[in-house]
Amino acid sequence: MLSVFYLYLFYMEKIYTIKDIAELAGVSKGTVDRVLHKRGKVSEDALKKVNEILDKIDYQPNLMARSLKKKQIYSICVLIPDSANDPYWQPCIDGINEAKKEFKSFNVKIEIFLFDATNTSSFVETNKNVLDTSPDAVLLVPLFHKEAIEAIEIYNSKGIISSIFNNQLKSSSIRSFVGQDLFQSGRIAARLLDLLIKKGTIAIIHIDEDYENAIHMQEKEKGFRDYFNNLGNTDFEIKTFKVKHPQFKSTLKEFLDENPAIEGLFVTTSKAYQVAKIIAKKPEKKIALIGYDLLENNLEYLNNKTIDFLIHQNPKRQAYLGATNLIEHFIFEKEISSEILLPIDIINTENAKDYFL
């Protein structure tokens, strides 16, 4: 019985060649090759015989070996905001570099292009620089709605695959999106503030970016307002405050002084720590504060309880998945996933340490 068992394992684990499949199906090796690679003409009878054998042996093509035989070097360009201006983007760069390291033995080249997240012209110019390299695919953060759509349309017209991450954008020319449901993210922030305070004014704070062009800010605010609109509770008043540096500190202080009924703040970017720094100087009144991302400065104010909750957007994972989605398409011939949504993690003082294990 034992020998029969090992014989069974041998057949189960056997790696079938084209010659083996041809013999089992009773057709030529050329016919099997045409079926496997979907090229040339094959009679219906031969196609049926080959497919029956493929199903029986659960045939899986050796995609790794196939990719190593390819001589073409695939080029992927990644457009990311410069982390020198905003540390939120450094994990994204780390995620891309992790993907590069993982697939360094394969025929794919990944190049990172940085742009200024506060400057539309920088984004446009960087896309022009990318276009000059004639890549096979582009992975970008579409911070500026109009300019991103225009760039993606140009890439598409030249046969360049366009994928995006972090910010969602609607266009038939976009092959893939990796990120979170930003509308739902806004609703979760609203729910958290609803749990923290019973009534009063809540301010949505947008910092530094051009709101009219910042899709992620708009979607988060829409979700936030949608939650309270559906709640039907007239005890809450929602206000929006947009501010840029260098006037940030003085204007936010003025806004808070002019609105003493404010009980909660929702910061739509990774810069909640800048707001926390100001409200921490007003110990006579605790203002609930929700923000985004596990930056060192944010964690400091989370741990001293000036920030109540942080919503983790996992930028490193977003960038990594965005890159590997394209890499595996080129080297393993996998379908590009049209949408990869990451979970929306809620971080407080009790679980923050778990994200740094």
C-alpha positions in Angstrom: 0.0 0.0 0.0 2.8 2.4 0.9 4.4 2.0 -2.6 1.1 2.8 -4.2 0.8 5.9 -2.1 4.3 7.1 -3.2 3.4 6.3 -6.8 0.3 8.4 -6.4 2.4 11.3 -5.1 4.8 11.0 -8.0 2.0 11.4 -10.5 0.4 14.2 -8.5 3.7 16.1 -8.3 4.9 15.4 -11.8 5.9 18.4 -13.9 4.3 17.8 -17.3 6.1 18.9 -20.4 4.6 19.7 -23.8 5.7 16.3 -25.0 3.9 14.6 -22.1 0.7 16.5 -22.8 0.9 15.7 -26.5 1.3 12.0 -25.9 -1.6 11.9 -23.4 -3.9 13.9 -25.8 -2.8 12.0 -28.9 -1.8 15.1 -30.8 1.5 16.7 -32.0 3.7 18.8 -29.8 3.1 21.7 -32.1 -0.6 21.5 -31.5 -0.1 21.6 -27.7 2.2 24.6 -28.1 -0.5 26.5 -30.2 -3.2 25.7 -27.6 -1.0 26.8 -24.6 0.1 30.0 -26.2 -3.1 30.7 -28.0 -1.5 31.2 -31.4 -2.2 29.6 -34.8 -5.1 27.4 -35.9 -6.1 24.3 -34.0 -9.1 22.0 -34.9 -12.0 21.8 -32.5 -11.3 18.1 -31.9 -7.6 18.7 -31.1 -8.5 21.7 -28.9 -11.0 19.6 -26.9 -8.5 16.7 -26.4 -5.7 19.0 -25.2 -8.0 21.0 -22.8 -9.3 17.7 -21.3 -5.8 16.6 -20.5 -4.9 20.1 -19.1 -7.9 19.9 -16.8 -7.1 16.3 -15.8 -3.5 17.1 -14.8 -4.4 20.6 -13.5 -1.7 22.1 -15.7 -0.1 25.4 -14.5 2.3 27.2 -16.9 5.7 27.9 -15.5 5.3 31.7 -15.6 8.6 32.3 -13.9 10.6 30.3 -16.5 8.7 32.0 -19.3 9.4 35.5 -17.9 13.1 34.7 -17.7 13.2 33.8 -21.4 11.8 37.2 -22.4 14.4 39.6 -23.6 12.3 42.8 -23.3 13.0 45.0 -20.3 9.8 46.6 -19.1 9.9 50.1 -17.8 7.6 51.4 -15.0 7.7 55.0 -13.9 6.3 56.0 -10.5 5.3 59.6 -9.7 5.2 60.4 -6.0 5.2 63.7 -4.1 8.6 64.6 -2.6 8.8 63.4 1.0 11.2 66.3 1.8 8.1 68.5 1.8 5.8 66.0 3.5 7.0 62.9 5.4 3.7 61.1 4.7 5.1 60.1 1.3 8.3 58.5 2.5 6.6 55.1 3.2 5.3 55.2 -0.4 8.9 55.5 -1.6 9.9 52.7 0.7 7.1 50.5 -0.7 8.3 51.1 -4.3 11.9 50.3 -3.3 10.7 47.1 -1.6 9.0 46.0 -4.8 12.1 46.9 -6.8 14.2 44.7 -4.4 11.8 41.8 -4.5 11.7 41.7 -8.4 15.3 42.8 -9.1 16.1 39.5 -10.8 13.4 40.0 -13.4 13.3 42.0 -16.6 11.6 45.1 -15.2 13.0 48.6 -14.4 11.3 50.9 -11.9 12.2 54.6 -11.7 10.8 57.0 -9.2 10.0 60.6 -10.1 9.3 63.2 -7.4 7.1 66.3 -7.6 6.0 69.0 -5.2 2.6 68.1 -3.8 1.7 71.8 -3.4 2.7 72.9 -6.9 0.5 72.0 -9.9 3.3 73.1 -12.4 5.7 70.6 -10.7 3.2 67.8 -11.3 2.7 68.7 -14.9 6.5 69.1 -15.6 7.2 65.8 -13.9 4.7 64.0 -16.1 6.4 65.5 -19.2 9.7 64.2 -17.9 8.2 60.7 -17.5 6.7 60.9 -21.0 10.2 61.5 -22.4 11.4 58.2 -21.1 8.6 56.3 -23.1 7.8 53.8 -20.2 5.5 50.8 -20.6 3.5 51.8 -17.5 3.1 54.7 -15.1 2.0 54.5 -11.5 1.1 57.9 -10.1 -0.5 59.8 -7.2 -3.2 61.9 -9.0 -3.2 64.8 -6.5 -4.4 67.4 -9.1 -7.6 66.3 -10.7 -7.6 68.2 -14.0 -3.9 67.8 -14.6 -3.9 64.1 -13.7 -6.7 63.3 -16.1 -4.9 65.2 -18.9 -1.6 63.3 -18.2 -3.4 59.9 -18.1 -5.2 60.6 -21.4 -1.8 61.4 -23.0 -0.3 58.2 -21.6 -3.2 56.2 -22.9 -3.0 57.7 -26.4 0.6 56.5 -26.6 -0.2 52.9 -25.3 1.3 53.5 -21.9 -0.6 51.8 -19.0 -1.7 54.2 -16.3 -2.4 53.1 -12.7 -3.0 55.2 -9.7 -2.8 54.9 -5.9 -3.7 56.9 -2.7 -6.2 59.2 -4.5 -9.1 57.8 -6.5 -9.9 59.2 -9.9 -12.5 58.3 -12.5 -11.3 57.7 -16.0 -11.7 54.9 -18.5 -8.0 55.2 -19.2 -7.0 54.2 -15.7 -6.2 50.5 -15.5 -6.0 50.2 -11.7 -6.5 51.9 -8.4 -4.9 51.0 -5.1 -6.0 52.7 -1.9 -8.9 53.2 0.4 -12.5 54.2 0.0 -12.0 57.9 0.9 -15.7 58.6 1.1 -16.1 55.8 3.6 -13.0 57.0 5.4 -14.7 60.4 6.0 -17.8 58.6 7.3 -15.6 56.6 9.8 -14.0 59.9 11.0 -17.5 61.3 11.5 -18.6 58.2 13.4 -15.6 58.5 15.8 -16.4 62.2 16.5 -20.1 61.3 17.0 -18.9 58.8 19.7 -16.6 61.4 21.4 -18.9 64.4 21.6 -22.7 64.9 22.0 -23.3 68.2 20.4 -21.6 71.4 19.3 -19.6 72.6 16.3 -17.2 70.3 14.4 -14.7 71.8 12.0 -13.2 70.0 9.0 -9.6 71.2 8.6 -7.9 71.1 5.2 -4.2 72.0 5.4 -1.8 73.2 2.7 -3.2 71.6 -0.4 -5.4 73.2 -3.1 -8.8 72.0 -2.0 -10.4 72.6 -5.4 -7.9 70.2 -6.9 -7.4 67.8 -4.0 -9.8 64.9 -4.7 -8.9 63.1 -1.5 -9.9 66.0 0.7 -13.1 66.5 -1.2 -14.1 62.8 -0.9 -13.3 62.6 2.8 -15.4 65.8 3.5 -18.3 64.4 1.4 -18.3 61.2 3.5 -18.0 63.1 6.7 -20.9 65.4 5.9 -22.9 62.5 4.5 -22.7 60.7 7.9 -24.1 63.7 9.9 -26.7 64.5 7.2 -28.0 60.9 7.5 -27.9 61.1 11.3 -30.4 63.9 11.2 -29.1 65.3 14.5 -29.4 69.1 14.6 -27.2 69.3 17.7 -24.2 69.4 15.4 -23.0 72.2 13.1 -20.3 71.3 10.5 -17.9 74.0 9.3 -15.0 73.8 6.8 -11.7 75.6 7.3 -9.0 75.7 4.7 -5.5 77.0 5.6 -2.0 77.1 4.1 1.4 77.9 5.4 2.9 80.3 6.5 -0.3 81.8 7.9 -1.4 78.5 9.4 -0.8 79.0 13.1 -2.2 82.5 13.3 -5.2 81.8 11.1 -6.1 78.6 12.9 -5.8 80.3 16.3 -8.1 83.1 15.0 -10.6 80.5 13.7 -10.7 78.7 17.0 -11.1 81.9 19.0 -13.9 83.0 16.7 -15.7 79.7 17.1 -15.7 78.9 20.8 -18.4 76.3 20.3 -16.1 74.0 18.5 -16.0 70.6 20.2 -14.3 68.5 17.5 -11.9 68.7 14.7 -11.3 66.5 11.7 -8.0 67.0 9.8 -8.2 65.5 6.4 -4.4 65.1 5.8 -1.4 63.6 7.7 -0.9 67.0 9.5 -3.1 66.6 12.5 0.0 67.2 14.7 0.1 70.8 13.6 -3.4 71.3 14.8 -2.7 69.3 18.0 0.2 71.6 18.8 -2.1 74.6 18.9 -5.1 73.1 20.8 -2.7 71.5 23.3 -2.0 75.1 24.4 -5.7 75.5 25.4 -5.8 73.0 28.3 -9.0 74.7 29.7 -11.0 72.9 27.0 -10.6 69.5 25.5 -11.3 69.5 21.8 -11.7 66.0 20.2 -9.3 65.5 17.3 -9.3 62.9 14.5 -6.5 62.8 11.9 -4.6 60.6 9.5 -1.4 58.5 9.4 1.3 57.2 11.7 3.8 60.0 11.5 6.1 60.3 14.4 4.7 63.8 15.3 1.1 62.5 15.1 2.0 59.5 17.4 3.4 61.9 20.0 0.1 63.8 20.2 -1.8 60.5 20.1 0.1 59.2 23.1 -0.5 62.3 25.1 -4.2 62.1 24.1 -4.4 65.4 22.3 -5.2 63.4 19.2 -8.0 60.9 20.0 -7.8 58.7 16.9 -5.7 58.3 13.8 -6.9 56.7 10.6 -4.1 54.6 9.1 -3.9 54.8 5.3 -1.0 52.4 5.0 0.8 54.3 2.2 3.7 51.9 2.0 1.3 49.0 1.3 -0.6 51.1 -1.2 2.6 51.9 -3.2 3.9 48.3 -3.0 0.7 46.8 -4.3 0.4 49.4 -7.0 3.9 48.5 -8.2 3.6 44.7 -7.9 0.2 44.8 -9.7 2.0 46.2 -12.8 5.2 44.1 -12.4 3.3 40.8 -12.3 1.3 41.8 -15.3 4.5 42.2 -17.4 6.6 39.3 -16.1 3.9 36.8 -15.2 1.2 37.8 -17.7 -1.3 38.3 -14.8 -4.4 40.4 -15.3 -4.1 43.9 -13.7 -6.5 44.1 -10.8 -8.7 47.1 -11.6 -9.2 48.0 -7.9 -7.4 47.0 -4.7 -9.0 48.5 -1.6 -7.1 48.4 1.7 -8.9 48.2 5.0 -9.4 51.5 7.0 -7.6 51.0 10.3 -8.5 53.0 13.4 -5.5 53.7 15.6 -5.6 54.8 19.3 -3.1 54.7 22.2 -3.9 51.1 22.9 -3.1 49.5 19.5 -0.6 52.0 17.9 2.4 49.9 19.0 1.1 46.9 17.0 1.8 48.6 13.8 5.5 48.9 14.5 6.2 45.2 15.4 
